[in-house]
Amino acid sequence: MILRFFRRNDGRETIQRLYGAIVAQSREPVFYTEYGVPDSIAGRFEMILLHSFLLFHRLKGESEERRALGQRVFDAFCIDMDANLREMGVGDLTVPKKMKKVAEAFYGRVAAYDGALGEAGAGALDEAVLRNVYQSDADFAPQAARLADFIRRAVAALATVPFETFAGGDFPLPPAVDPQSKELATP
């Protein structure tokens, strides 16, 4: 036990704290009860992708050296997804194919959400959320709009957080419920 104080810090604890915060936030019940995200493997996966996107979006304006933190979090994500697939009984020969789809989903969501945030008007992000989280089910358009608003609030809040906070293993996200109204944020 005492030897751990003499080990060189390679940042693994920081990465695990950041990834743990992403997973913990993605499991918040409000996303499944109030936002209508399906409480399923697919729905929970979408929430992990969404919260991972928030970290990557925040880090994209940093130097290449600092963006490496995001790569290490992505690596932790891949290790976790691989372990989860194996735990669900996916065979050794099928895991690489599934992991390729996981990586494609990750990069696809990052591109979709990032691109939608860059477009003028709120509609693009609402549509991207509806398509990815709610499988384009128009009945969930109000929930998609509220979830897109959460993304906007989170992006704005994270923009003010110094890099050192992330480097220390903290990922301070705003609450999923709008603190001003104590209700779900609406666009």
Secondary structure, 3 states (H helix, E strand, C coil): CHHHHCCCCCCHHHHHHHHHHHHHHHCCHHHHHCCCCCCCHHHHHHHHHHHHHHHHHHHCCCCHHHHHHHHHHHHHHHHHHHHHHHHCCCCCCCHHHHHHHHHHHHHHHHHHHHHHHHCCCCHHHHHHHHHHHCCCCHHHHHHHHHHHHHHHHHHHHHHCCCHHHHHCCCCCCCCCEECCCCEECCC
